[in-house]
Amino acid sequence: MTREYEWLSLDPDESVVWTGGPRVWRIVGTVAGAAIVSLLALAGAVFVTTQVTLDAAEFPVRPGLVVWAVAALIVASQVLGVVWAYLGVDHTDYVLTDRRIYLKTGVLSETVTSVGVDRVQNTTLRKDVTGNLFDYGTVAVSTAGSGGADLAVSDLDDPETFRDRLQEQIRAADERDEGDDDAAPAARALDEGTVEALLDETRQLRAVAERMEERA
């Protein structure tokens, strides 16, 4: 097991067929927003310190220092927001095995969600305009007995590959189920044959015992 998938615990007969994660570009909106807020904070600090006359008597320290401290706090908060968004992407893993789909999320604590491929009823590939341009999207998975998507493998580069691998495993699971159904009647027939053989042997033993009693 590789280091990045130490959280994954597989059954002895279960094997991994695909692994992936969300694209890092999903945080581009967060980065852009943080950049705009930071620039506004710095521009505001420059404007206040150069264009606005501040009464030093109203501040326990130099007014300019207070203004730049506030701006620095705003910039630091935006940087932390970007770092947190990146860690959220970096700590999200998608794993497909021949038995289940696994989704792991969480930075400080991990949450693992899984769905059996034999329960999947429908898969939906969603792409917006930019997704079509840059070939990324989300595959929503619906299972038996649910009214909507139970699991979303989101922001994947080349999502068609994941969907194709998943559909292969769904077909394989259906074939296994059909094989089990075909084997069941044969097993029942074997059990019935064994019972009949045992009954015949019991009758023969009883007949032998009766003849020995008559001779005695």
C-alpha positions in Angstrom: 0.0 0.0 0.0 1.4 3.4 -1.0 1.8 6.1 1.6 -0.9 8.3 0.2 -3.5 5.5 0.6 -2.7 4.2 4.0 -6.2 5.1 5.0 -7.6 2.5 2.6 -8.4 -1.0 4.1 -9.3 -3.6 1.4 -10.7 -7.0 1.6 -8.3 -9.9 0.9 -9.8 -10.5 -2.6 -10.3 -6.8 -3.4 -7.9 -5.0 -5.8 -7.5 -1.3 -6.9 -8.3 -0.6 -10.5 -8.2 3.3 -10.5 -7.0 6.1 -8.3 -7.4 9.9 -8.6 -8.2 13.2 -7.0 -9.7 16.6 -7.7 -7.8 19.0 -9.9 -5.8 21.6 -8.1 -7.3 24.3 -10.4 -10.6 24.0 -8.5 -9.2 26.5 -6.0 -8.5 29.1 -8.7 -11.7 31.1 -7.6 -10.4 31.1 -4.0 -7.0 32.3 -5.1 -8.5 35.0 -7.3 -10.7 36.2 -4.5 -7.9 36.3 -2.0 -5.7 38.2 -4.4 -8.4 40.9 -5.0 -9.1 41.3 -1.2 -5.3 41.5 -0.4 -4.7 44.1 -3.1 -7.7 46.2 -1.9 -6.3 46.0 1.7 -2.9 47.1 0.6 -4.2 49.8 -1.6 -6.4 51.0 1.2 -3.5 51.1 3.6 -1.4 53.1 1.1 -4.3 55.5 0.6 -5.0 56.0 4.3 -1.3 56.5 5.2 -0.6 58.9 2.3 -3.8 60.8 1.7 -5.7 60.8 5.1 -4.5 62.9 8.0 -4.8 60.8 11.2 -4.7 62.3 14.7 -1.9 60.6 16.5 -3.6 61.5 19.8 -6.4 59.0 19.1 -4.0 56.0 18.7 -1.8 54.5 21.4 0.8 53.8 18.7 1.7 55.4 15.4 -1.4 55.6 13.1 0.4 54.4 10.1 1.5 51.3 12.0 -2.1 50.5 13.0 -3.3 50.8 9.4 -0.5 48.5 8.0 -1.1 46.0 10.8 -4.8 45.8 9.9 -3.8 45.4 6.2 -1.3 42.7 7.1 -3.9 40.7 9.1 -6.3 40.9 6.1 -3.6 39.6 3.7 -2.6 36.8 6.2 -6.2 35.7 6.5 -6.5 35.5 2.7 -3.3 33.5 2.4 -4.5 31.1 5.1 -7.7 30.6 3.2 -5.8 29.7 0.0 -3.6 27.3 2.0 -6.6 25.6 3.6 -8.3 25.3 0.2 -5.2 23.7 -1.3 -4.9 21.3 1.6 -8.6 20.3 1.1 -7.8 19.3 -2.4 -4.5 17.6 -1.5 -6.3 15.5 1.2 -9.1 14.4 -1.1 -8.6 11.0 -2.7 -10.8 8.9 -5.0 -10.2 5.1 -5.3 -12.1 2.6 -7.4 -11.6 -1.1 -6.7 -13.3 -4.2 -8.2 -15.7 -4.1 -5.3 -16.3 -0.5 -4.1 -15.8 3.2 -4.8 -14.0 5.1 -2.0 -14.0 8.8 -1.3 -11.6 10.2 1.4 -11.8 13.8 2.5 -10.6 15.9 5.5 -7.5 17.8 6.5 -7.4 17.6 10.3 -9.6 14.5 10.4 -10.5 11.9 7.7 -13.9 10.9 6.5 -14.1 7.9 4.2 -17.3 7.2 2.2 -17.7 4.1 0.1 -20.3 2.6 -2.2 -20.4 -0.9 -3.5 -20.2 -1.2 -7.3 -22.9 -3.9 -7.2 -25.3 -1.3 -5.8 -24.7 1.3 -8.5 -27.8 1.9 -10.6 -26.8 5.0 -12.6 -23.8 7.2 -13.3 -24.0 10.8 -14.6 -21.2 12.8 -16.1 -21.5 16.6 -15.6 -19.4 19.2 -17.4 -19.9 23.0 -17.5 -18.6 25.2 -20.3 -15.1 25.4 -18.9 -15.2 21.7 -18.2 -15.8 21.0 -21.9 -13.0 23.4 -22.8 -10.4 21.9 -20.4 -11.8 18.4 -20.1 -12.8 18.1 -16.5 -16.0 17.3 -14.8 -17.9 15.4 -12.1 -19.3 11.8 -12.1 -22.3 11.5 -9.9 -23.2 7.9 -8.7 -26.7 6.8 -7.7 -27.3 3.6 -6.0 -30.3 1.3 -5.5 -33.1 2.6 -3.4 -31.9 6.2 -3.4 -33.7 9.3 -4.8 -30.5 11.1 -5.9 -26.8 10.9 -6.2 -25.2 9.1 -3.2 -21.6 10.0 -4.1 -20.0 12.6 -6.4 -16.4 12.2 -7.7 -15.9 15.8 -8.5 -13.5 18.0 -10.5 -11.8 15.1 -12.3 -9.4 15.6 -15.1 -10.5 13.3 -17.9 -13.6 12.1 -16.0 -14.5 9.7 -18.9 -11.7 7.4 -17.9 -13.1 7.0 -14.4 -16.7 6.5 -15.7 -15.5 3.8 -18.1 -13.5 2.0 -15.5 -16.5 2.2 -13.1 -18.9 0.8 -15.7 -16.5 -2.1 -16.4 -16.6 -3.0 -12.7 -20.4 -2.7 -12.6 -20.7 -5.2 -15.5 -18.2 -7.5 -13.8 -20.3 -7.4 -10.6 -23.5 -8.2 -12.6 -21.7 -11.2 -14.2 -20.6 -12.4 -10.7 -24.2 -12.1 -9.5 -25.5 -14.0 -12.5 -22.9 -16.7 -11.9 -24.0 -17.1 -8.3 -27.6 -17.4 -9.4 -26.8 -20.1 -11.9 -24.7 -22.0 -9.3 -27.5 -22.0 -6.7 -29.9 -24.5 -8.5 -26.9 -26.8 -9.1 -26.0 -26.7 -5.4 -29.6 -27.4 -4.4 -29.7 -30.4 -6.8 -26.4 -31.7 -5.4 -27.8 -31.4 -1.9 -31.0 -33.3 -2.9 -28.9 -36.0 -4.6 -26.8 -36.4 -1.4 -30.0 -36.7 0.7 -31.4 -39.4 -1.6 -28.2 -41.4 -1.5 -28.1 -41.3 2.3 -31.8 -42.4 2.4 -31.0 -45.3 0.1 -28.1 -46.4 2.3 -30.3 -46.1 5.4 -32.9 -48.3 3.8 -30.4 -50.9 2.8 -28.9 -51.0 6.3 -32.4 -51.4 7.8 -33.2 -54.3 5.4 -29.9 -56.0 6.3 -30.7 -55.6 10.0 -34.2 -57.0 9.6 -32.9 -60.1 7.8 -30.3 -60.7 10.5 -33.1 -60.5 13.1 -35.2 -63.0 11.2 -32.4 -65.5 11.0 -31.7 -65.1 14.7 
